[in-house]
Amino acid sequence: MAAVQERVQELEDFRLWAQELRNERIQQRVEQPWIRLWDGNWHYRGVLASEISGNVSLPLNDTEKLTLTLPIDLDDERGTFLAFWILEEEERGTRNVHVTIDKDGARVGGRMRKATLIRGEKDVVVVEFAGDMEELKNVHVAPSPFLPLSVIQIPKIWFLWCPAIYGLKLTLAVNLWRLSLTNFNLNADPLNSAGWGAGLWADAQIVVKPGALGADISPPTIITGAMQSWWDIAAPVCEDAELMIVTRRWLTGDPPAWPGAPALRNGTLVVDIVDKSGFRTGTSMGGNLATGLARAIADVTTGNVEDSYDLFTGTPIVDTSQYRVPNWIGTLKEHPYVVYRDGEVTGIQQTEFSRVPGGACRITAGGRSMPGVNELLRAGVNYAADLLGDNIIIPGLGFGIGSLGGALNSFLEPIYKDCLLPYMSVPLILRAAEQGWGHYLETVATGVMQAYTPAAIMALRSRRRETDPDTSFTLQIADASPWLIGDQGQGHWWLGDRVGATVKYLGARVFVQRCRQLDLAWGEGKAPQWQATFGDPRANQGPLDRLIALVSKAFTGLQQIGVWG
């Protein structure tokens, strides 16, 4: 009996501890963000605690936008000194101003883009910052980063065919070393930190988190470019592979940027690429409140263009030990679990739900023959014409006409060129079956000209993705009702994670989508509040805009090496 009472007491103590921990976490939700300002050398200048309002917009894999409205007052220079400091550019020694905003485990950094003094009934300074993703738009990919850029570049194009995460990180790392004038004294795996000498990243503004090639299970892809920005190359690759670019400023006093990482300079930007989707390894993409979330894994079909999703049967072994780490909360990509239920009692304050049925059921790309076809026809015409000319003997002269290849080919080439194997036309069988007999028949992946090349396949996939059916929803959510929003183990879910939601008028069905954007707003008398967008935000773009944004960025370099025309 005593043992039973002791067990009951242990359970009651655990319940009280868990409730106390949750109350503490909920209390943290209403706390204002921790805003610190830094000068151009990342020297600390002060904590901002008097802002009138603030807004942070975090789109997935794009530049964050940060806006702060600060008071300024000659009668209270001490209380508003940071506004004066921002405006007095000549006094602070460096033109650049940096900011870090910490909230719920997340840290967003940015560099000032514009500061505007607005005179009115109440004078304010509105400061706009570009987030840290903008840094990656200002690192360009050299054709041969190991050679002096101004002297020689062989080959003329940077070209990799490898797993997406490793390839993108390697491309960024070697160009950062190029810009830092670093000695490339590395081992066979440049991203293996064991081969990094002392001081490799000592004064680098941007550092790439190491990762082993053998551990990368992301899908292989083409990474190519010639003085394009790294972000322009990476964005379409990450979109196709459902990867997330993670940027975080390392500040003095933080834990090491990775296990065994050297001490970095204060303000160093650490970049990583992670898979928070899990659609290639198995995850939940929907389900039902009664039967739970179903797990599925994506596979490719229809010439590597269309994705199919196969449900798991049985009980696949998935490592869920991370869910049992004390004081850690978050979402594992293999087993998302957060579901917001729409109803009378819900954490959803406002919602927008939209469904897009999808586009055409056949995609065509090309216009120029498969590599080697025109060259083979040209060689055949030249050989046949030369052979014919050598065997035609002019009567009375005793010798042949000679070579006719060049002349005959000049006449025939405009006729036969790009006539054989000029297009790839792929039917989307699964999409057609889902849409029914009445559907749009065909669309074209413009911007890629040469058929039967890796570039053509990627262009077809990009066109397919931008015309995919989509279910998207925007939720204005009351934090901690019941789920906590946060990063670094301080929230049940964060940007890029899969989250489910029900719709009042669609029964118990659960729609699961990745979080594509987070927005945080706060102000005087207004507690910080998150607003989240799930699904594909591209659904509101026109097809031509989406095509330009995804396809043209990835294949400019391929045109220069002949893989794509």
Phi and psi in degrees as a GROMACS rama.xvg file:
@    title "Ramachandran Plot"
@    xaxis  label "Phi"
@    yaxis  label "Psi"
@TYPE xy
-63.2768  -37.8948  ALA-2
-64.7848  -37.9585  ALA-3
-65.5052  -43.8546  VAL-4
-63.8346  -37.9769  GLN-5
-64.5096  -40.0596  GLU-6
-65.4008  -41.7776  ARG-7
-61.3558  -41.3414  VAL-8
-65.3271  -39.2176  GLN-9
-61.4929  -42.9463  GLU-10
-65.7268  -39.2792  LEU-11
-66.7772  -40.1253  GLU-12
-62.6958  -40.8512  ASP-13
-64.8401  -40.7082  PHE-14
-62.4698  -43.5722  ARG-15
-65.4699  -39.8684  LEU-16
-64.2508  -44.3457  TRP-17
-63.2055  -39.9681  ALA-18
-67.1486  -39.8706  GLN-19
-63.6495  -41.2622  GLU-20
-64.1591  -42.3549  LEU-21
-66.1135  -41.9407  ARG-22
-60.4478  -37.8024  ASN-23
-65.6435  -42.2353  GLU-24
-65.765  -39.5797  ARG-25
-65.2435  -39.0802  ILE-26
-62.1466  -35.6293  GLN-27
-66.0843  -25.413  GLN-28
-64.9655  -33.7283  ARG-29
-89.9132  -2.67248  VAL-30
-72.6992  146.034  GLU-31
-69.2639  151.892  GLN-32
-60.6903  151.596  PRO-33
-91.0023  107.929  TRP-34
-111.173  120.665  ILE-35
-120.97  140.761  ARG-36
-109.643  143.452  LEU-37
-135.244  151.65  TRP-38
-84.0857  -171.114  ASP-39
-64.62  -23.0997  GLY-40
-96.2723  12.2645  ASN-41
60.1651  39.0784  TRP-42
-91.9384  135.249  HIS-43
-65.2459  134.316  TYR-44
-117.327  -26.0007  ARG-45
159.825  164.644  GLY-46
-97.225  131.306  VAL-47
-89.0972  118.632  LEU-48
-129.801  4.6569  ALA-49
-120.253  18.5054  SER-50
-64.0536  144.975  GLU-51
-75.8359  -41.3235  ILE-52
-158.801  165.762  SER-53
-151.604  155.342  GLY-54
-148.234  131.991  ASN-55
-126.772  126.857  VAL-56
-117.896  122.928  SER-57
-118.629  88.2733  LEU-58
-78.9524  151.061  PRO-59
-70.7826  122.698  LEU-60
61.3993  34.635  ASN-61
-147.563  172.92  ASP-62
-66.6216  128.112  THR-63
-72.8575  150.964  GLU-64
-120.636  125.654  LYS-65
-124.405  130.258  LEU-66
-131.7  128.57  THR-67
-124.597  134.942  LEU-68
-108.798  117.024  THR-69
-112.235  142.822  LEU-70
-78.1015  152.792  PRO-71
-140.749  134.061  ILE-72
-154.651  123.577  ASP-73
-65.5435  -25.6253  LEU-74
-82.6809  -8.51111  ASP-75
-139.579  57.1913  ASP-76
-63.3305  -33.4019  GLU-77
-66.7051  -44.7694  ARG-78
-73.0308  -21.2185  GLY-79
-121.195  29.3519  THR-80
-64.6403  -27.881  PHE-81
-69.057  -32.7325  LEU-82
-65.5678  -42.2866  ALA-83
-62.7088  -42.7317  PHE-84
-61.2691  -39.2119  TRP-85
-66.805  -39.9396  ILE-86
-76.245  -33.1171  LEU-87
-84.3701  72.648  GLU-88
-61.3479  -38.5433  GLU-89
-68.5963  -24.2389  GLU-90
-85.7735  -26.4  GLU-91
-87.6205  -8.09117  ARG-92
91.4956  -32.7364  GLY-93
-127.751  142.162  THR-94
-72.7155  -35.7616  ARG-95
-74.9965  145.364  ASN-96
-125.737  132.115  VAL-97
-115.77  156.686  HIS-98
-137.583  146.478  VAL-99
-127.817  135.221  THR-100
-122.507  116.535  ILE-101
-106.056  128.829  ASP-102
-156.051  124.166  LYS-103
54.7403  41.2588  ASP-104
86.738  -13.6655  GLY-105
-93.0769  148.57  ALA-106
-130.071  123.968  ARG-107
-115.256  125.909  VAL-108
-112.877  158.39  GLY-109
-163.612  165.179  GLY-110
-116.947  137.746  ARG-111
-61.4935  130.376  MET-112
-99.9318  -36.4618  ARG-113
-162.198  140.262  LYS-114
-122.395  128.61  ALA-115
-125.076  123.435  THR-116
-87.1364  123.315  LEU-117
-115.808  114.268  ILE-118
-88.9423  133.931  ARG-119
-168.697  -153.72  GLY-120
-58.574  -34.3357  GLU-121
-134.709  112.666  LYS-122
-68.8849  135.596  ASP-123
-138.994  160.846  VAL-124
-118.229  117.695  VAL-125
-97.6282  119.503  VAL-126
-112.907  123.982  VAL-127
-108.78  131.63  GLU-128
-119.398  143.095  PHE-129
-94.5333  130.393  ALA-130
-67.706  174.339  GLY-131
-65.845  -20.4974  ASP-132
-62.1608  -24.9756  MET-133
-63.3865  -27.6149  GLU-134
-58.9579  -38.1472  GLU-135
-75.9036  -14.7226  LEU-136
-81.8524  -6.27654  LYS-137
-116.6  23.286  ASN-138
-117.929  119.036  VAL-139
-105.298  153.033  HIS-140
-95.0739  111.868  VAL-141
-77.4893  147.536  ALA-142
-57.9624  -43.0103  PRO-143
-136.383  85.9128  SER-144
-66.8907  -11.6416  PRO-145
-83.7722  -9.00611  PHE-146
-112.395  155.803  LEU-147
-59.5065  123.252  PRO-148
-63.2562  -36.2125  LEU-149
-84.5458  -6.76241  SER-150
-110.901  -52.3825  VAL-151
-153.82  141.295  ILE-152
-138.417  98.5833  GLN-153
-130.459  122.71  ILE-154
-70.7151  172.341  PRO-155
-81.0738  -10.8234  LYS-156
-135.465  135.775  ILE-157
-77.6042  124.704  TRP-158
-142.145  124.509  PHE-159
-133.806  143.108  LEU-160
-126.328  102.392  TRP-161
-163.029  175.884  CYS-162
-54.8797  142.717  PRO-163
-61.0263  -47.9504  ALA-164
-63.1449  -50.9863  ILE-165
-62.3709  -43.5023  TYR-166
-64.5411  -42.5671  GLY-167
-67.6906  -40.8454  LEU-168
-67.6799  -39.8896  LYS-169
-64.4357  -42.6351  LEU-170
-59.6274  -42.6469  THR-171
-67.6051  -43.1641  LEU-172
-62.801  -47.4984  ALA-173
-67.01  -29.9553  VAL-174
-79.1166  -28.1676  ASN-175
-67.5655  -39.8287  LEU-176
-64.7189  -37.4873  TRP-177
-60.9781  -45.0974  ARG-178
-70.9136  -24.6907  LEU-179
-91.6101  2.40897  SER-180
54.7786  42.2633  LEU-181
-84.5802  144.074  THR-182
-73.0333  120.982  ASN-183
-81.5096  72.2121  PHE-184
-106.974  79.4287  ASN-185
-122.869  169.249  LEU-186
-88.4363  -169.19  ASN-187
-64.6299  -25.3645  ALA-188
-111.426  97.1476  ASP-189
-61.0552  -23.0001  PRO-190
-92.9258  6.1842  LEU-191
-84.2214  113.629  ASN-192
-64.3882  -14.9592  SER-193
-65.2766  -23.0015  ALA-194
-96.1527  3.90571  GLY-195
-85.2899  119.723  TRP-196
-71.2598  165.598  GLY-197
-61.8666  132.725  ALA-198
84.0527  8.39462  GLY-199
-58.1305  -42.4205  LEU-200
-108.157  20.769  TRP-201
-55.7649  -44.2417  ALA-202
-121.988  18.6334  ASP-203
-75.3337  136.05  ALA-204
-71.9065  -33.0977  GLN-205
-125.207  134.282  ILE-206
-125.623  137.632  VAL-207
-96.6057  129.459  VAL-208
-67.8968  131.456  LYS-209
-67.5353  162.175  PRO-210
-169.198  141.689  GLY-211
-84.9128  141.709  ALA-212
-61.8417  -41.9717  LEU-213
-67.2198  -21.2109  GLY-214
-90.741  -3.64855  ALA-215
-87.2135  114.489  ASP-216
-107.334  14.1608  ILE-217
-69.1844  156.188  SER-218
-64.6637  142.562  PRO-219
-67.3012  151.121  PRO-220
-155.471  170.771  THR-221
-93.3577  130.959  ILE-222
-124.67  113.734  ILE-223
-145.819  152.866  THR-224
175.099  162.693  GLY-225
-144.369  95.9339  ALA-226
61.6019  27.7206  MET-227
-86.1792  157.541  GLN-228
-69.3091  148.909  SER-229
-59.8867  -38.4542  TRP-230
-64.791  -38.7912  TRP-231
-60.4868  -35.6914  ASP-232
-77.7523  -39.6374  ILE-233
-76.19  -33.7112  ALA-234
-57.908  -49.7551  ALA-235
-68.7083  -30.4301  PRO-236
-66.1683  -45.4998  VAL-237
-65.3095  -34.7086  CYS-238
-65.0484  -43.2268  GLU-239
-70.7898  -39.319  ASP-240
-91.3702  0.414528  ALA-241
55.1108  53.2893  GLU-242
-106.636  163.155  LEU-243
-127.141  128.975  MET-244
-85.1469  124.233  ILE-245
-111.501  124.949  VAL-246
-122.453  136.773  THR-247
-151.296  130.433  ARG-248
-76.3164  130.604  ARG-249
-93.2347  125.482  TRP-250
-118.389  148.937  LEU-251
-54.196  129.631  THR-252
102.484  -14.9517  GLY-253
-72.2763  158.181  ASP-254
-60.8795  162.374  PRO-255
-53.333  144.769  PRO-256
-61.5489  -26.6303  ALA-257
-156.4  161.931  TRP-258
-56.5308  123.219  PRO-259
82.8548  7.87248  GLY-260
-67.5427  144.937  ALA-261
-73.8583  166.926  PRO-262
-68.0063  125.334  ALA-263
-99.3293  164.158  LEU-264
-72.7353  143.625  ARG-265
-56.5674  128.982  ASN-266
93.6167  2.0717  GLY-267
-63.4283  136.329  THR-268
-92.1254  118.378  LEU-269
-99.294  126.471  VAL-270
-114.453  134.867  VAL-271
-139.619  160.529  ASP-272
-125.96  124.921  ILE-273
-127.629  157.309  VAL-274
-103.528  103.296  ASP-275
-103.487  3.34338  LYS-276
-90.3374  -53.1707  SER-277
74.0475  14.5056  GLY-278
-72.6142  -17.1547  PHE-279
-93.1469  -13.2983  ARG-280
-116.817  -6.73997  THR-281
114.138  123.416  GLY-282
-161.094  -179.403  THR-283
-97.5478  130.459  SER-284
-121.559  8.41314  MET-285
159.953  177.741  GLY-286
168.426  -151.265  GLY-287
-147.11  143.708  ASN-288
-61.5529  -27.6999  LEU-289
-82.2964  -40.2128  ALA-290
-103.564  -7.20626  THR-291
93.0633  179.341  GLY-292
-84.0032  129.93  LEU-293
-85.3617  144.283  ALA-294
-102.455  140.58  ARG-295
-144.068  162.496  ALA-296
-132.368  140.508  ILE-297
-87.0341  145.392  ALA-298
-137.626  162.035  ASP-299
-102.951  146.186  VAL-300
-143.839  -179.296  THR-301
51.8269  60.9917  THR-302
65.7038  35.9281  GLY-303
64.5465  19.9581  ASN-304
-105.217  -45.6366  VAL-305
-96.3712  141.586  GLU-306
-96.528  138.249  ASP-307
-118.713  152.994  SER-308
-123.012  120.267  TYR-309
-106.111  129.651  ASP-310
-72.7015  141.852  LEU-311
-75.1253  136.376  PHE-312
-116.772  154.374  THR-313
81.0497  -156.018  GLY-314
-127.297  83.9304  THR-315
-63.4405  145.86  PRO-316
-80.9323  120.471  ILE-317
-129.882  132.594  VAL-318
-75.4352  111.6  ASP-319
-114.227  19.7711  THR-320
-63.1323  -27.1757  SER-321
-61.6931  -29.5728  GLN-322
-68.2055  -15.5826  TYR-323
-102.035  11.0651  ARG-324
-75.5419  126.078  VAL-325
-59.3184  139.084  PRO-326
64.6527  11.1593  ASN-327
-107.134  130.612  TRP-328
-130.463  145.197  ILE-329
172.66  -172.352  GLY-330
-122.611  126.252  THR-331
-86.1262  136.753  LEU-332
-62.2235  -29.6579  LYS-333
-73.3109  -27.8971  GLU-334
-137.983  70.8697  HIS-335
-66.8154  151.073  PRO-336
-141.777  -13.5411  TYR-337
-71.6623  125.974  VAL-338
-135.135  126.277  VAL-339
-96.5601  122.536  TYR-340
-97.1633  124.225  ARG-341
-83.7415  126.501  ASP-342
178.219  -159.563  GLY-343
-70.6632  -39.8172  GLU-344
-112.71  107.762  VAL-345
-156.096  156.631  THR-346
-82.6766  -5.64423  GLY-347
-83.8178  119.554  ILE-348
-91.8649  -33.0442  GLN-349
-155.575  143.684  GLN-350
-142.646  147.619  THR-351
-125.711  129.341  GLU-352
-126.7  127.961  PHE-353
-138.006  151.346  SER-354
-131.772  132.426  ARG-355
-118.043  121.402  VAL-356
-72.2386  -16.9858  PRO-357
107.336  172.817  GLY-358
-105.66  -148.971  GLY-359
-64.618  157.22  ALA-360
-102.915  14.447  CYS-361
-147.579  136.812  ARG-362
-123.776  133.632  ILE-363
-123.743  139.684  THR-364
-141.51  151.452  ALA-365
130.431  -150.864  GLY-366
135.929  -24.9871  GLY-367
-119.653  147.242  ARG-368
-62.3745  157.673  SER-369
-53.0873  142.401  MET-370
-52.1882  131.968  PRO-371
98.316  -21.3639  GLY-372
-69.2282  -52.722  VAL-373
-61.222  -39.7156  ASN-374
-64.6084  -38.9668  GLU-375
-66.7894  -42.6399  LEU-376
-64.5926  -39.867  LEU-377
-63.2671  -42.6537  ARG-378
-64.8497  -39.0223  ALA-379
-65.3518  -42.9555  GLY-380
-64.0518  -44.664  VAL-381
-62.5553  -44.1494  ASN-382
-66.0818  -46.1461  TYR-383
-64.0654  -41.3719  ALA-384
-68.6593  -39.7252  ALA-385
-64.2877  -41.4827  ASP-386
-64.8817  -40.8495  LEU-387
-64.223  -44.9561  LEU-388
-63.8648  -37.2792  GLY-389
-69.8661  -21.6886  ASP-390
-102.119  2.39738  ASN-391
-96.6886  111.754  ILE-392
-94.8689  128.779  ILE-393
-76.9166  121.08  ILE-394
-58.2711  134.088  PRO-395
86.2777  -15.1506  GLY-396
-105.112  -27.2728  LEU-397
80.9821  10.1543  GLY-398
-136.691  162.189  PHE-399
-84.2896  173.525  GLY-400
-67.5196  -32.933  ILE-401
94.7752  -163.279  GLY-402
-63.5812  125.535  SER-403
-113.903  -0.0323157  LEU-404
-59.4342  -49.1787  GLY-405
-63.3618  -44.1586  GLY-406
-66.6427  -46.583  ALA-407
-67.707  -37.6359  LEU-408
-65.693  -35.8389  ASN-409
-61.2201  -31.3603  SER-410
-81.1934  -40.1779  PHE-411
-87.4236  -25.0207  LEU-412
-59.909  -42.6918  GLU-413
-60.6892  -20.4984  PRO-414
-84.7775  -45.5571  ILE-415
-90.1975  -16.83  TYR-416
-64.4171  131.617  LYS-417
60.1825  31.0956  ASP-418
-102.156  -22.5875  CYS-419
-106.651  126.855  LEU-420
52.4079  52.0528  LEU-421
-89.1712  -17.4676  PRO-422
-133.615  151.611  TYR-423
-111.195  123.172  MET-424
-124.827  115.443  SER-425
-115.653  119.677  VAL-426
-79.9163  136.778  PRO-427
-94.511  88.9516  LEU-428
-66.05  -44.2347  ILE-429
-65.0766  -40.6913  LEU-430
-64.3873  -42.6574  ARG-431
-62.7085  -39.4383  ALA-432
-65.2081  -36.5871  ALA-433
-74.3763  -33.9428  GLU-434
-81.0517  -27.3005  GLN-435
100.199  -177.93  GLY-436
-64.4328  -37.4523  TRP-437
-88.8665  105.226  GLY-438
-151.395  161.045  HIS-439
-65.1691  139.981  TYR-440
-84.8851  -45.0692  LEU-441
-154.979  147.627  GLU-442
-137.163  164.669  THR-443
-122.134  136.739  VAL-444
-87.4641  83.3367  ALA-445
-70.9763  154.438  THR-446
103.61  -15.0274  GLY-447
-122.905  130.456  VAL-448
-110.412  -27.2105  MET-449
-100.316  124.572  GLN-450
-80.4953  160.949  ALA-451
57.2534  44.6745  TYR-452
-128.277  159.862  THR-453
-55.677  -35.966  PRO-454
-63.4796  -38.3333  ALA-455
-65.3915  -40.506  ALA-456
-63.4484  -42.6471  ILE-457
-66.126  -35.8033  MET-458
-67.0069  -38.8234  ALA-459
-63.5177  -42.2942  LEU-460
-64.4501  -40.5017  ARG-461
-63.8699  -43.0317  SER-462
-65.2099  -37.5371  ARG-463
-64.2866  -43.1214  ARG-464
-64.3352  -39.6924  ARG-465
-76.7364  -11.8119  GLU-466
-110.695  11.7443  THR-467
-65.1192  151.57  ASP-468
-63.325  149.573  PRO-469
-145.478  140.161  ASP-470
-116.909  117.907  THR-471
-129.843  151.169  SER-472
-148.643  144.646  PHE-473
-112.618  125.281  THR-474
-116.725  130.258  LEU-475
-96.8843  113.385  GLN-476
-114.659  137.664  ILE-477
-81.2087  115.262  ALA-478
-61.2473  146.601  ASP-479
66.6235  28.6458  ALA-480
-130.378  73.169  SER-481
-94.1131  -9.3044  PRO-482
-86.0393  144.821  TRP-483
-97.1557  135.878  LEU-484
-98.5897  124.795  ILE-485
179.021  168.78  GLY-486
-118.063  171.703  ASP-487
57.0507  41.1165  GLN-488
77.1811  10.137  GLY-489
-108.247  8.00381  GLN-490
-148.21  152.778  GLY-491
-67.2172  -27.2459  HIS-492
-153.948  165.136  TRP-493
-152.271  -177.638  TRP-494
-52.6546  131.811  LEU-495
91.7666  -15.9522  GLY-496
-78.7594  158.083  ASP-497
-86.272  131.053  ARG-498
-134.563  140.705  VAL-499
-103.436  157.551  GLY-500
-152.872  148.374  ALA-501
-105.279  161.017  THR-502
-118.456  131.303  VAL-503
-50.8486  -37.3478  LYS-504
-95.4474  4.97406  TYR-505
-121.707  28.449  LEU-506
67.8883  -142.756  GLY-507
-92.698  4.95183  ALA-508
-68.0823  137.259  ARG-509
-107.201  126.565  VAL-510
-100.41  127.895  PHE-511
-115.769  123.562  VAL-512
-138.482  160.391  GLN-513
-79.2847  147.971  ARG-514
-75.3885  117.2  CYS-515
-99.5439  -15.2125  ARG-516
-161.92  140.366  GLN-517
-123.299  137.617  LEU-518
-127.442  134.274  ASP-519
-121.931  129.049  LEU-520
-132.503  142.86  ALA-521
-152.983  166.932  TRP-522
-173.368  -173.172  GLY-523
-63.2212  120.604  GLU-524
76.1383  6.10398  GLY-525
-123.122  118.161  LYS-526
-69.7508  151.655  ALA-527
-58.7076  136.536  PRO-528
-138.716  134.169  GLN-529
-91.259  145.308  TRP-530
-129.985  131.755  GLN-531
-121.356  145.827  ALA-532
-120.161  129.99  THR-533
-119.751  155.594  PHE-534
94.3029  -153.048  GLY-535
-107.575  107.65  ASP-536
-67.4476  -12.7407  PRO-537
-70.6163  -9.91909  ARG-538
-60.6382  -24.4474  ALA-539
-87.7997  -4.41548  ASN-540
-86.8279  156.248  GLN-541
-74.2894  152.434  GLY-542
-56.5425  -38.9765  PRO-543
-66.4304  -40.3949  LEU-544
-62.3221  -43.7671  ASP-545
-66.4999  -38.4342  ARG-546
-63.0491  -45.6835  LEU-547
-61.9578  -41.9797  ILE-548
-67.5406  -34.0548  ALA-549
-97.8719  -39.5842  LEU-550
-88.9024  -49.5601  VAL-551
-63.8623  -30.5993  SER-552
-65.3595  -37.4365  LYS-553
-79.5884  -22.3906  ALA-554
-118.878  8.77569  PHE-555
-60.6825  -43.0192  THR-556
-65.6957  -34.5851  GLY-557
-62.6876  -31.7616  LEU-558
-62.0468  -33.3418  GLN-559
-76.1558  -18.8407  GLN-560
-108.479  4.70742  ILE-561
87.4703  -1.07325  GLY-562
-74.9981  -28.9455  VAL-563
-133.755  133.182  TRP-564
